[in-house]
Amino acid sequence: MDVKIAKTAGFCWGVRRTVDKVMEVADQHRAPVVTLGPIIHNPQAVARFSEKGVGTVMGIGEVADGTTVVVRTHGAVREELERAEARGLEVVDGTCPYVKYPQAMAQRLSREGYHIVIVGDANHAEIKGVISYSEQPCTVVKPGGPVPEIKAKKVAVIAQTTCIGAEFERVVGVLALRHKEVRAVNTICNDTEERQADARALASEVDAVVVVGGKNSANTRHLAEICRAIQPRTWHVETEAELEPAWFDGCRVVGLSAGASTPDWVVEGVASWLRALR
Ligand code: SF4
């Protein structure tokens, strides 16, 4: 079967940078190395790191003295970094610069008296990190969810880096009619927009779409939603082991898109399986 792979499928710039950093630290350090939370949202990549001796902890409380801690692409909660510093642990910051931007804006604008509104998933590690930089209480609006009443004259709206542009626009629009001053800071990552545009174009050209990436990866799930809205025969899988031949009955061309945290070798595994299908 013909397989059309999206130009942007696989690791984004930020993930590649962090993964390279972890590999470099693992090669150079004799001391144990751990990542603060799974380094990226891809179980297959995390398994490869653990083969290299890089462990994962969920908090600084779990880290033994003398261990090097790598901060993941999504960033970390500020208090955790302060705890690491107080203990004298070596910290290597792998936070993507595009994630550092909403963290910095949350801090700066909350200091300037704005009530911070974040469009994103409150349970996502990136958003927990961003919230921790705001120096005042802030509000998280879930994409597609209601925009609550906020008692503040000035609000500043920022977005999860993987937020769909239309959702950011919707929340800014609702708030603009309610508050005297609304400051919108578009913190959506360009990679996400390009990847989503690419996936949209791909879904309209093929008979079915496979989106590859961790089930725990927000940007991969968004890609699958975008493709499914255009091409109902869209499947989100982590590896080729989940694919079923019957899903592709009558298909001539299958499109393949992948999240920003999906390693190239996982994308290639799925592509090879599809190419071999008759
Ligand atoms: S998708 Fe964008 S924000 Fe997220 S890690 Fe990649 S480059 Fe950074």
Boltz pocket constraint, residues with backbone or C-beta under 6 A from the ligand:
constraints:
  - pocket:
      binder: B
      contacts: [[A, 12], [A, 13], [A, 14], [A, 15], [A, 73], [A, 96], [A, 97], [A, 98], [A, 99], [A, 161], [A, 189], [A, 190], [A, 191], [A, 192], [A, 260]]
      max_distance: 6.0
